[in-house]
């Protein structure tokens, strides 16, 4: 389907006999665009121009834009960047999105980028890369807020204040026991109608649903549809919380199909 770029962002290349267009917008203005709009612009450019823009803009903005781009084009852009810049961008992506992007690359290129990444995000991404492509483990995100099963509303609010970077997409808190096993899920909205001293286990959603990391994505999609879920915890063989699948993740799967 056709896409469009507003004329205010374009300018004719006068020296070009074919009268082709180029972007007439500063990098500072590009960084103020919504990531989805920036992704539309990037997708309409040639390989060299794509890489030039992604290299020049802020890594966080670049990561948000790349997350909106087709996976194969993500791979093409990352392959065209030097490993250090690519690593800076991948670090700013959520672990599941970063793993998806690196999985599209040649193994050698992926390893070069991983080598340049900081230890913590690198470990998270490597862990996700180990799961087979069509499983819950490959689909899950490792960015979530776990709380002890005896935590209170006040504890939850304190945890939220310590993880402000997750608030934009967060809708559920996860309770775990002393061994890290999933004990319950608490919809975030329930915190606002309960006193601070209330134990979170009394606010848990029912039934408690989860899937093993090896579960097929088809089953995951069926569960989201059947129970109208926003999030679905993923557990390991011992029942320990390993990650979380969100409705956005499922929508991405359905869109690709």
HUBEL-V57465 format. One record per backbone hydrogen bond with DSSP energy under -0.5 kcal/mol. NH is the residue of the N-H (numbers start at 0). CO is the residue of the C=O. If there is no record, write none. Layout:
# HUBEL-V57465
NH_CO ; NH_CO
This chain:
# HUBEL-V57465
8_5 ; 9_6 ; 10_21 ; 12_19 ; 13_11 ; 15_12 ; 16_14 ; 18_15 ; 21_10 ; 23_8 ; 29_25 ; 30_26 ; 31_28 ; 32_28 ; 32_29 ; 36_33 ; 37_33 ; 38_34 ; 39_35 ; 40_36 ; 41_37 ; 42_38 ; 43_39 ; 43_40 ; 44_40 ; 44_41 ; 49_45 ; 50_46 ; 51_47 ; 52_48 ; 53_49 ; 54_50 ; 55_51 ; 56_52 ; 61_57 ; 62_58 ; 63_59 ; 64_60 ; 65_61 ; 66_62 ; 67_64 ; 68_65 ; 72_69 ; 73_69 ; 74_70 ; 75_71 ; 76_72 ; 77_73 ; 78_74 ; 79_75 ; 79_76 ; 80_76 ; 80_77 ; 85_81 ; 86_82 ; 87_83 ; 88_84 ; 89_85 ; 90_86 ; 91_87 ; 91_88 ; 92_88 ; 92_89 ; 97_93 ; 98_94 ; 99_95 ; 100_96 ; 101_97 ; 102_98 ; 103_99 ; 103_100 ; 104_101 ; 109_105 ; 110_106 ; 111_107 ; 112_108 ; 113_109 ; 114_110 ; 115_111 ; 115_112 ; 116_112 ; 116_113 ; 121_117 ; 122_118 ; 123_119 ; 124_120 ; 125_121 ; 126_122 ; 127_123 ; 128_124 ; 129_125 ; 129_126 ; 130_127 ; 134_131 ; 135_214 ; 136_212 ; 138_134 ; 139_135 ; 140_243 ; 143_141 ; 145_143 ; 146_173 ; 148_175 ; 150_147 ; 152_197 ; 153_195 ; 155_151 ; 156_152 ; 157_153 ; 158_154 ; 159_155 ; 160_156 ; 161_157 ; 162_159 ; 163_160 ; 165_162 ; 166_163 ; 168_165 ; 169_165 ; 172_185 ; 173_144 ; 174_183 ; 175_146 ; 176_180 ; 179_176 ; 181_238 ; 182_174 ; 183_174 ; 185_172 ; 187_170 ; 189_186 ; 190_187 ; 191_188 ; 192_189 ; 193_190 ; 197_194 ; 199_150 ; 201_198 ; 202_199 ; 203_200 ; 204_184 ; 208_206 ; 210_232 ; 212_234 ; 214_211 ; 216_133 ; 218_215 ; 219_215 ; 220_216 ; 221_217 ; 222_218 ; 223_219 ; 224_220 ; 225_221 ; 226_222 ; 227_223 ; 228_223 ; 231_244 ; 232_208 ; 233_242 ; 234_210 ; 235_239 ; 238_235 ; 240_179 ; 241_233 ; 242_233 ; 243_140 ; 244_231 ; 246_229 ; 249_245 ; 250_246 ; 251_247 ; 252_248 ; 253_249 ; 254_250 ; 255_251 ; 256_252
